[in-house]
Amino acid sequence: MSASYALYMIITSSTIRSADRAATESFIDETAVLLPFVYETLNFYIYTLVSLTYRREFRMALERCVTSIQRRFSFAC
């Protein structure tokens, strides 16, 4: 629950809410909580789409991870 939603709930605690209003308020609260995460993840996609250097570095890092995992499991057999 976001701080603004908690404050809103305290201020409007005496208001009788219908099921529709409660659902709408809950949806708005959940959306507000998720927005910072969406902002952070969008940076990854924007850089991946726009920057050639970022794509190269990301691909190399991913290849290093895959190689490391493959080495780890090849000794187990």
C-alpha positions, 0 to 999 in steps of 0.5 A: 500500500502506498503512503498516499493511498494509506493517507486517502484511506484514513481521510475517507475512513467514514465513507461507505464504499460500494464494491465498484468503488473499492475495486477502483481504489484498489486498482489505482493503488496497485497501479501507483505501486507498480509505476516505479518498477515500470519506469526502471524496467523501461530503461532496459528496453529503451537502451536495448532498442536504441544503443548499439554499444549497450546491445553489444555489452549486454550480449557479451555479458549474457554469453559470459553467463551462459558459458559459466552455467554450461561449464558448471553443469558440464563437470556434473556429468 
